């Protein structure tokens, strides 16, 4: 398992208030899967996620679906943590499509 250098990345469900219990349970399972993906991501991928968080207006990055996180991690699998902001933005936008 990679050892991240820098601040930890928090992963948790959002928008669960007023949602039916079955949906909250599904969201909790997806959140746990996302936490495993982030934990197992390379140090470079984790550093890229931290850069995204720092650039976000509210210092949060929301992956609406687990697949979006999986796509971002796949796109950054061989990326160097020192890629340009423009390259990072391109990878982020590709994952959101």
BELLIN-V251986 format. One record per backbone hydrogen bond with DSSP energy under -0.5 kcal/mol. CO is the residue of the C=O (numbers start at 1). NH is the residue of the N-H. E is the energy in kcal/mol with one decimal. If there is no record, write none. Layout:
CO/NH/E
CO/NH/E
This chain:
2/4/-0.6
4/6/-0.6
8/10/-0.6
16/19/-1.5
20/23/-0.5
20/24/-2.4
21/25/-2.7
22/26/-2.0
23/27/-2.6
24/28/-2.4
25/29/-2.1
26/30/-2.4
27/31/-2.6
28/32/-2.1
29/33/-2.1
30/34/-2.3
31/35/-2.3
32/36/-1.8
33/37/-2.2
34/38/-2.6
35/39/-2.5
36/40/-2.4
37/41/-0.7
38/41/-0.7
42/46/-2.6
43/47/-2.4
44/48/-2.1
45/49/-2.3
46/50/-2.3
47/51/-2.1
48/52/-2.1
49/53/-2.4
50/54/-2.7
51/55/-1.7
52/56/-1.2
53/56/-0.6
56/59/-1.5
61/63/-0.6
62/64/-0.8
65/68/-0.8
65/69/-1.2
66/70/-2.4
67/71/-2.7
68/72/-2.3
69/73/-2.7
70/74/-2.3
71/75/-2.5
72/76/-1.6
74/77/-0.9
76/79/-1.2
80/83/-1.6
84/88/-2.4
85/89/-2.6
86/90/-2.0
87/91/-2.2
88/92/-2.5
89/93/-2.8
90/94/-2.2
91/95/-1.7
92/96/-1.3
93/97/-0.7
94/97/-0.7
